[in-house]
Amino acid sequence: MEGVCEKSGETSSSKEEFRVVIKLTEYQKKALHDLKSLIKNDPGDDLFCSFEGSHATIWGVPLLGHTKSDSVILKFLKARNFEVFDAYAMIMNTLLWRDEVGIELLLQDDVGIHDNKSVMFTHGYDKEGYPVWYLVLEDVLVNNRSQITSYDDQEGRKFFRWLIQFTEKNVRKIVCSTRGQNSILLVIDLKSLTRYGNRDLYKVIYKYLQMLSDYYPEFVAKQLWINVAWWYRNYCRVYSMVFDAWSTNQVVFSGQTKTIETLFTYISPVQVPVKYGGLSRDNEQDFHQSSTDDISPDVTINPSATQRLEFHFTKPCKVIWDLRMISWDAVYEAKFEPDSKESYTTAISRPRKLTANDEPVISEGFSVDEPGKLVLAICNISSKKKKLLTRVRVVSSEMNTEPEASLRGWLVQSDDESSMIC
């Protein structure tokens, strides 16, 4: 069975479960105990009997007797404010829905994953450590599938089943993970959606969010709606009223001009995909999405000012870096200045003008063979303040991918008029 959590002994996951329960109040602990007893003893409606009694599973985890069982049950209790019978009814409804959908068979089906992989995907983590899911409706339009998203259409049902499959697979990964975070940040991109022409597509969004609320409770820690047209924001806020007060407080709406700023508020730029203004690329080899070892400052450069980023090295190594300015309008230079007065400065990248037509991310590297400093200089030649994103990794002489601790912390950020390259 795909994605079923294996039961283990005293592991980090079981310790995490213990910490979760310890944080509960006495009232909440009692509610958890009562709900577990209710599940175990089934009050006579035989609903659990059809799901192999107390061995029923949700998200690949048995409801009783597993190190992750308490976390699963607590999801339903929190969604119902620790009202035991309400949470019990929610669990039963979830089991019935999963049986009707045929979750285990759906996980094995090919329901168009190759066509839809750009519509919904996971990429990186937010600042709280939650995995980030992206639902990109523009790609539905690009692939000419906006006309097949009606509930009554066969292709529309197939598309929605794929969303269920994606959700189930990735929820199981989260539940079985030892990271300690069992929620997500959901980014919904409404770019290119029209006011009246994509009503069926909006319905699919609402149906999907309702499914998350009903059958995957407490998994969405926050929703970021980005590229939301001005006429749609109020409607979205009205729609959010279908959720409870807690859920409403976790929904953020962002217009097209504030999308990047909103994403950077909740997600580090090094974890944001390049298409959304960040530095993270798919399947990148030099930098790893989940790495926290990279030096990743971001600074604001005033108009006609030069920002110098300096890194000092004391032994041979290789250093790689990514630079990005949202909508390039700058002059960029990179050089290595040795400590020895007998050595010459190496021009890694001679001063060149970068515009919005250039590649969004500059990716370069340099092999250091003597003590000295790497200097990256960027001059903002526009009339507006610009944010510069930087990501740097030092690789040892053995060419492994781990940064050398002795070389970290040498970052210097300064405006130096004597080094102006504008």
QUIGI-V444842 format. One record per residue. N is the residue number from 1. RES is the residue in one small letter. SS is DSSP state (H for helix, E for strand, C for the rest). PSI is psi in whole degrees, -180 to 180 (999 if undefined). NEAR is the number of other C-alpha atoms within 12 Angstrom. Layout:
n:N res:RES ss:SS psi:PSI near:NEAR
n:N res:RES ss:SS psi:PSI near:NEAR
//
This chain:
n:1 res:m ss:C psi:128 near:17
n:2 res:e ss:C psi:134 near:22
n:3 res:g ss:C psi:19 near:25
n:4 res:v ss:C psi:130 near:26
n:5 res:c ss:C psi:133 near:28
n:6 res:e ss:C psi:143 near:24
n:7 res:k ss:C psi:134 near:19
n:8 res:s ss:C psi:176 near:15
n:9 res:g ss:C psi:-137 near:13
n:10 res:e ss:C psi:78 near:13
n:11 res:t ss:C psi:179 near:16
n:12 res:s ss:H psi:-33 near:18
n:13 res:s ss:H psi:-40 near:30
n:14 res:s ss:H psi:-35 near:26
n:15 res:k ss:H psi:-38 near:19
n:16 res:e ss:H psi:-40 near:25
n:17 res:e ss:H psi:-40 near:31
n:18 res:f ss:H psi:-42 near:21
n:19 res:r ss:H psi:-36 near:16
n:20 res:v ss:H psi:-45 near:27
n:21 res:v ss:H psi:-39 near:27
n:22 res:i ss:H psi:-33 near:15
n:23 res:k ss:C psi:-10 near:13
n:24 res:l ss:C psi:152 near:22
n:25 res:t ss:C psi:169 near:13
n:26 res:e ss:H psi:-39 near:13
n:27 res:y ss:H psi:-42 near:17
n:28 res:q ss:H psi:-38 near:25
n:29 res:k ss:H psi:-39 near:25
n:30 res:k ss:H psi:-41 near:19
n:31 res:a ss:H psi:-41 near:30
n:32 res:l ss:H psi:-45 near:37
n:33 res:h ss:H psi:-44 near:24
n:34 res:d ss:H psi:-39 near:24
n:35 res:l ss:H psi:-39 near:35
n:36 res:k ss:H psi:-39 near:31
n:37 res:s ss:H psi:-39 near:20
n:38 res:l ss:H psi:-41 near:29
n:39 res:i ss:H psi:-42 near:38
n:40 res:k ss:H psi:-39 near:25
n:41 res:n ss:H psi:-7 near:19
n:42 res:d ss:C psi:109 near:26
n:43 res:p ss:C psi:12 near:17
n:44 res:g ss:C psi:-1 near:12
n:45 res:d ss:C psi:0 near:14
n:46 res:d ss:C psi:16 near:16
n:47 res:l ss:C psi:-37 near:26
n:48 res:f ss:C psi:-21 near:29
n:49 res:c ss:H psi:-36 near:20
n:50 res:s ss:H psi:-9 near:17
n:51 res:f ss:H psi:38 near:24
n:52 res:e ss:C psi:40 near:18
n:53 res:g ss:H psi:-136 near:24
n:54 res:s ss:H psi:-1 near:26
n:55 res:h ss:H psi:10 near:23
n:56 res:a ss:C psi:143 near:32
n:57 res:t ss:E psi:147 near:36
n:58 res:i ss:E psi:128 near:44
n:59 res:w ss:C psi:31 near:42
n:60 res:g ss:C psi:8 near:34
n:61 res:v ss:E psi:126 near:32
n:62 res:p ss:E psi:141 near:32
n:63 res:l ss:C psi:-22 near:38
n:64 res:l ss:C psi:146 near:30
n:65 res:g ss:C psi:9 near:24
n:66 res:h ss:C psi:153 near:30
n:67 res:t ss:C psi:-22 near:33
n:68 res:k ss:C psi:0 near:42
n:69 res:s ss:H psi:-45 near:38
n:70 res:d ss:H psi:-39 near:36
n:71 res:s ss:H psi:-40 near:40
n:72 res:v ss:H psi:-48 near:43
n:73 res:i ss:H psi:-38 near:50
n:74 res:l ss:H psi:-29 near:39
n:75 res:k ss:H psi:-45 near:35
n:76 res:f ss:H psi:-37 near:38
n:77 res:l ss:H psi:-44 near:34
n:78 res:k ss:H psi:-38 near:31
n:79 res:a ss:H psi:-23 near:32
n:80 res:r ss:C psi:27 near:26
n:81 res:n ss:C psi:37 near:22
n:82 res:f ss:C psi:28 near:28
n:83 res:e ss:C psi:111 near:23
n:84 res:v ss:H psi:-49 near:30
n:85 res:f ss:H psi:-33 near:24
n:86 res:d ss:H psi:-42 near:20
n:87 res:a ss:H psi:-38 near:32
n:88 res:y ss:H psi:-43 near:35
n:89 res:a ss:H psi:-37 near:28
n:90 res:m ss:H psi:-40 near:31
n:91 res:i ss:H psi:-45 near:38
n:92 res:m ss:H psi:-42 near:34
n:93 res:n ss:H psi:-37 near:22
n:94 res:t ss:H psi:-43 near:32
n:95 res:l ss:H psi:-42 near:33
n:96 res:l ss:H psi:-44 near:24
n:97 res:w ss:H psi:-44 near:20
n:98 res:r ss:H psi:-35 near:30
n:99 res:d ss:H psi:-41 near:21
n:100 res:e ss:H psi:-41 near:13
n:101 res:v ss:H psi:-29 near:23
n:102 res:g ss:C psi:57 near:19
n:103 res:i ss:H psi:-47 near:32
n:104 res:e ss:H psi:-39 near:24
n:105 res:l ss:H psi:-37 near:19
n:106 res:l ss:H psi:-35 near:27
n:107 res:l ss:C psi:-25 near:29
n:108 res:q ss:C psi:-12 near:20
n:109 res:d ss:C psi:152 near:18
n:110 res:d ss:C psi:100 near:17
n:111 res:v ss:C psi:38 near:25
n:112 res:g ss:C psi:32 near:24
n:113 res:i ss:H psi:-33 near:23
n:114 res:h ss:H psi:-31 near:15
n:115 res:d ss:H psi:-28 near:20
n:116 res:n ss:H psi:1 near:31
n:117 res:k ss:C psi:-21 near:25
n:118 res:s ss:C psi:-9 near:27
n:119 res:v ss:C psi:-43 near:33
n:120 res:m ss:E psi:130 near:34
n:121 res:f ss:E psi:164 near:31
n:122 res:t ss:E psi:146 near:32
n:123 res:h ss:E psi:108 near:38
n:124 res:g ss:E psi:-165 near:37
n:125 res:y ss:E psi:153 near:35
n:126 res:d ss:C psi:-176 near:34
n:127 res:k ss:C psi:-17 near:24
n:128 res:e ss:C psi:-3 near:21
n:129 res:g ss:C psi:5 near:24
n:130 res:y ss:C psi:140 near:32
n:131 res:p ss:E psi:147 near:38
n:132 res:v ss:E psi:126 near:41
n:133 res:w ss:E psi:138 near:40
n:134 res:y ss:E psi:129 near:37
n:135 res:l ss:E psi:108 near:35
n:136 res:v ss:E psi:102 near:33
n:137 res:l ss:H psi:-20 near:37
n:138 res:e ss:H psi:-37 near:28
n:139 res:d ss:H psi:-25 near:26
n:140 res:v ss:H psi:-41 near:33
n:141 res:l ss:H psi:-41 near:25
n:142 res:v ss:H psi:-37 near:18
n:143 res:n ss:C psi:11 near:18
n:144 res:n ss:C psi:40 near:16
n:145 res:r ss:C psi:7 near:25
n:146 res:s ss:H psi:-24 near:29
n:147 res:q ss:H psi:-1 near:24
n:148 res:i ss:H psi:16 near:25
n:149 res:t ss:C psi:13 near:31
n:150 res:s ss:C psi:145 near:24
n:151 res:y ss:C psi:-36 near:24
n:152 res:d ss:C psi:-7 near:16
n:153 res:d ss:C psi:141 near:17
n:154 res:q ss:H psi:-43 near:15
n:155 res:e ss:H psi:-34 near:19
n:156 res:g ss:H psi:-43 near:25
n:157 res:r ss:H psi:-36 near:23
n:158 res:k ss:H psi:-41 near:28
n:159 res:f ss:H psi:-42 near:36
n:160 res:f ss:H psi:-36 near:37
n:161 res:r ss:H psi:-34 near:34
n:162 res:w ss:H psi:-40 near:32
n:163 res:l ss:H psi:-40 near:39
n:164 res:i ss:H psi:-45 near:37
n:165 res:q ss:H psi:-46 near:36
n:166 res:f ss:H psi:-47 near:35
n:167 res:t ss:H psi:-48 near:35
n:168 res:e ss:H psi:-45 near:34
n:169 res:k ss:H psi:-44 near:29
n:170 res:n ss:H psi:-30 near:32
n:171 res:v ss:H psi:-40 near:38
n:172 res:r ss:H psi:-38 near:33
n:173 res:k ss:H psi:-40 near:28
n:174 res:i ss:H psi:-46 near:35
n:175 res:v ss:H psi:-39 near:41
n:176 res:c ss:H psi:-6 near:37
n:177 res:s ss:C psi:154 near:27
n:178 res:t ss:C psi:11 near:20
n:179 res:r ss:C psi:-23 near:21
n:180 res:g ss:C psi:-3 near:26
n:181 res:q ss:C psi:121 near:30
n:182 res:n ss:C psi:37 near:36
n:183 res:s ss:C psi:175 near:35
n:184 res:i ss:E psi:163 near:39
n:185 res:l ss:E psi:124 near:35
n:186 res:l ss:E psi:121 near:38
n:187 res:v ss:E psi:122 near:47
n:188 res:i ss:E psi:115 near:37
n:189 res:d ss:E psi:116 near:37
n:190 res:l ss:C psi:18 near:36
n:191 res:k ss:C psi:138 near:30
n:192 res:s ss:C psi:-2 near:23
n:193 res:l ss:C psi:135 near:29
n:194 res:t ss:C psi:171 near:22
n:195 res:r ss:C psi:-43 near:19
n:196 res:y ss:C psi:-18 near:12
n:197 res:g ss:C psi:-10 near:13
n:198 res:n ss:C psi:38 near:26
n:199 res:r ss:H psi:-40 near:19
n:200 res:d ss:H psi:-33 near:29
n:201 res:l ss:H psi:-40 near:35
n:202 res:y ss:H psi:-40 near:30
n:203 res:k ss:H psi:-39 near:21
n:204 res:v ss:H psi:-41 near:32
n:205 res:i ss:H psi:-49 near:33
n:206 res:y ss:H psi:-42 near:22
n:207 res:k ss:H psi:-40 near:25
n:208 res:y ss:H psi:-44 near:31
n:209 res:l ss:H psi:-37 near:33
n:210 res:q ss:H psi:-37 near:23
n:211 res:m ss:H psi:-43 near:28
n:212 res:l ss:H psi:-42 near:29
n:213 res:s ss:H psi:-38 near:29
n:214 res:d ss:H psi:-40 near:31
n:215 res:y ss:H psi:-6 near:35
n:216 res:y ss:C psi:59 near:39
n:217 res:p ss:C psi:147 near:36
n:218 res:e ss:C psi:16 near:35
n:219 res:f ss:C psi:-29 near:40
n:220 res:v ss:E psi:102 near:37
n:221 res:a ss:E psi:-34 near:33
n:222 res:k ss:E psi:146 near:31
n:223 res:q ss:E psi:130 near:36
n:224 res:l ss:E psi:111 near:40
n:225 res:w ss:E psi:114 near:37
n:226 res:i ss:E psi:161 near:38
n:227 res:n ss:C psi:39 near:33
n:228 res:v ss:C psi:125 near:33
n:229 res:a ss:C psi:153 near:25
n:230 res:w ss:H psi:-36 near:22
n:231 res:w ss:H psi:-14 near:16
n:232 res:y ss:H psi:-16 near:25
n:233 res:r ss:H psi:-48 near:23
n:234 res:n ss:H psi:-38 near:17
n:235 res:y ss:H psi:-41 near:17
n:236 res:c ss:H psi:-41 near:30
n:237 res:r ss:H psi:-37 near:23
n:238 res:v ss:H psi:-42 near:14
n:239 res:y ss:H psi:-35 near:22
n:240 res:s ss:H psi:-13 near:26
n:241 res:m ss:H psi:-14 near:18
n:242 res:v ss:H psi:-18 near:19
n:243 res:f ss:C psi:168 near:25
n:244 res:d ss:C psi:174 near:21
n:245 res:a ss:H psi:-38 near:13
n:246 res:w ss:H psi:-45 near:20
n:247 res:s ss:H psi:-40 near:27
n:248 res:t ss:H psi:-38 near:23
n:249 res:n ss:H psi:-14 near:18
n:250 res:q ss:C psi:9 near:26
n:251 res:v ss:E psi:126 near:31
n:252 res:v ss:E psi:129 near:31
n:253 res:f ss:E psi:136 near:35
n:254 res:s ss:C psi:130 near:31
n:255 res:g ss:C psi:174 near:26
n:256 res:q ss:H psi:-33 near:24
n:257 res:t ss:H psi:-13 near:17
n:258 res:k ss:H psi:8 near:22
n:259 res:t ss:H psi:-51 near:31
n:260 res:i ss:H psi:-44 near:31
n:261 res:e ss:H psi:-41 near:25
n:262 res:t ss:H psi:-44 near:29
n:263 res:l ss:H psi:-44 near:42
n:264 res:f ss:H psi:-21 near:27
n:265 res:t ss:H psi:-36 near:19
n:266 res:y ss:H psi:-18 near:32
n:267 res:i ss:C psi:134 near:36
n:268 res:s ss:C psi:140 near:38
n:269 res:p ss:H psi:-31 near:41
n:270 res:v ss:H psi:-12 near:43
n:271 res:q ss:H psi:-5 near:41
n:272 res:v ss:C psi:134 near:37
n:273 res:p ss:E psi:152 near:33
n:274 res:v ss:H psi:-38 near:28
n:275 res:k ss:H psi:-17 near:24
n:276 res:y ss:H psi:18 near:35
n:277 res:g ss:C psi:1 near:33
n:278 res:g ss:C psi:-163 near:39
n:279 res:l ss:C psi:-9 near:41
n:280 res:s ss:E psi:128 near:37
n:281 res:r ss:C psi:156 near:27
n:282 res:d ss:C psi:138 near:21
n:283 res:n ss:C psi:35 near:13
n:284 res:e ss:C psi:143 near:18
n:285 res:q ss:C psi:-39 near:14
n:286 res:d ss:C psi:-38 near:29
n:287 res:f ss:C psi:145 near:33
n:288 res:h ss:C psi:137 near:25
n:289 res:q ss:C psi:-43 near:30
n:290 res:s ss:C psi:6 near:25
n:291 res:s ss:C psi:137 near:25
n:292 res:t ss:C psi:6 near:21
n:293 res:d ss:C psi:-16 near:23
n:294 res:d ss:C psi:142 near:33
n:295 res:i ss:E psi:120 near:33
n:296 res:s ss:C psi:69 near:30
n:297 res:p ss:C psi:153 near:27
n:298 res:d ss:E psi:132 near:28
n:299 res:v ss:E psi:159 near:28
n:300 res:t ss:E psi:128 near:26
n:301 res:i ss:E psi:126 near:31
n:302 res:n ss:C psi:161 near:21
n:303 res:p ss:C psi:136 near:21
n:304 res:s ss:C psi:18 near:24
n:305 res:a ss:C psi:155 near:29
n:306 res:t ss:E psi:133 near:34
n:307 res:q ss:E psi:125 near:42
n:308 res:r ss:E psi:132 near:35
n:309 res:l ss:E psi:120 near:39
n:310 res:e ss:E psi:137 near:30
n:311 res:f ss:E psi:124 near:33
n:312 res:h ss:E psi:138 near:29
n:313 res:f ss:E psi:142 near:34
n:314 res:t ss:C psi:-10 near:24
n:315 res:k ss:C psi:163 near:23
n:316 res:p ss:C psi:142 near:25
n:317 res:c ss:E psi:-180 near:31
n:318 res:k ss:E psi:136 near:31
n:319 res:v ss:E psi:138 near:40
n:320 res:i ss:E psi:152 near:33
n:321 res:w ss:E psi:153 near:34
n:322 res:d ss:E psi:138 near:36
n:323 res:l ss:E psi:143 near:41
n:324 res:r ss:E psi:135 near:41
n:325 res:m ss:E psi:129 near:39
n:326 res:i ss:C psi:113 near:38
n:327 res:s ss:C psi:84 near:27
n:328 res:w ss:C psi:134 near:32
n:329 res:d ss:C psi:72 near:32
n:330 res:a ss:E psi:167 near:39
n:331 res:v ss:E psi:131 near:29
n:332 res:y ss:E psi:141 near:36
n:333 res:e ss:E psi:144 near:32
n:334 res:a ss:E psi:135 near:37
n:335 res:k ss:E psi:161 near:31
n:336 res:f ss:E psi:125 near:34
n:337 res:e ss:E psi:108 near:27
n:338 res:p ss:E psi:154 near:26
n:339 res:d ss:C psi:-34 near:20
n:340 res:s ss:C psi:131 near:14
n:341 res:k ss:C psi:-15 near:10
n:342 res:e ss:C psi:-11 near:9
n:343 res:s ss:C psi:162 near:14
n:344 res:y ss:C psi:151 near:14
n:345 res:t ss:C psi:135 near:23
n:346 res:t ss:E psi:125 near:22
n:347 res:a ss:E psi:103 near:19
n:348 res:i ss:E psi:-46 near:23
n:349 res:s ss:E psi:112 near:24
n:350 res:r ss:E psi:155 near:19
n:351 res:p ss:E psi:128 near:21
n:352 res:r ss:E psi:149 near:21
n:353 res:k ss:E psi:135 near:23
n:354 res:l ss:E psi:135 near:28
n:355 res:t ss:C psi:178 near:22
n:356 res:a ss:C psi:-18 near:16
n:357 res:n ss:C psi:-11 near:12
n:358 res:d ss:C psi:170 near:17
n:359 res:e ss:C psi:139 near:21
n:360 res:p ss:C psi:-30 near:28
n:361 res:v ss:C psi:128 near:31
n:362 res:i ss:E psi:124 near:30
n:363 res:s ss:E psi:117 near:26
n:364 res:e ss:E psi:171 near:24
n:365 res:g ss:E psi:165 near:26
n:366 res:f ss:E psi:140 near:30
n:367 res:s ss:E psi:117 near:28
n:368 res:v ss:E psi:126 near:31
n:369 res:d ss:C psi:5 near:23
n:370 res:e ss:C psi:160 near:25
n:371 res:p ss:C psi:142 near:23
n:372 res:g ss:E psi:-168 near:29
n:373 res:k ss:E psi:142 near:33
n:374 res:l ss:E psi:131 near:42
n:375 res:v ss:E psi:121 near:36
n:376 res:l ss:E psi:123 near:45
n:377 res:a ss:E psi:129 near:42
n:378 res:i ss:E psi:122 near:50
n:379 res:c ss:E psi:124 near:40
n:380 res:n ss:E psi:109 near:36
n:381 res:i ss:C psi:8 near:29
n:382 res:s ss:C psi:176 near:27
n:383 res:s ss:C psi:9 near:14
n:384 res:k ss:C psi:157 near:18
n:385 res:k ss:C psi:142 near:24
n:386 res:k ss:E psi:139 near:28
n:387 res:k ss:E psi:129 near:32
n:388 res:l ss:E psi:125 near:41
n:389 res:l ss:E psi:135 near:39
n:390 res:t ss:E psi:142 near:39
n:391 res:r ss:E psi:124 near:40
n:392 res:v ss:E psi:138 near:44
n:393 res:r ss:E psi:135 near:39
n:394 res:v ss:E psi:129 near:39
n:395 res:v ss:E psi:136 near:32
n:396 res:s ss:C psi:171 near:25
n:397 res:s ss:C psi:-21 near:19
n:398 res:e ss:C psi:-1 near:14
n:399 res:m ss:C psi:26 near:18
n:400 res:n ss:C psi:177 near:17
n:401 res:t ss:C psi:12 near:22
n:402 res:e ss:C psi:133 near:26
n:403 res:p ss:C psi:147 near:28
n:404 res:e ss:C psi:119 near:28
n:405 res:a ss:H psi:-33 near:17
n:406 res:s ss:H psi:-16 near:17
n:407 res:l ss:H psi:-2 near:30
n:408 res:r ss:C psi:157 near:24
n:409 res:g ss:C psi:10 near:22
n:410 res:w ss:C psi:15 near:22
n:411 res:l ss:C psi:130 near:26
n:412 res:v ss:E psi:128 near:22
n:413 res:q ss:E psi:124 near:24
n:414 res:s ss:E psi:151 near:22
n:415 res:d ss:C psi:118 near:26
n:416 res:d ss:C psi:107 near:20
n:417 res:e ss:H psi:-26 near:15
n:418 res:s ss:H psi:-14 near:13
n:419 res:s ss:H psi:17 near:23
n:420 res:m ss:C psi:133 near:24
n:421 res:i ss:C psi:2 near:27
n:422 res:c ss:C psi:999 near:25
//
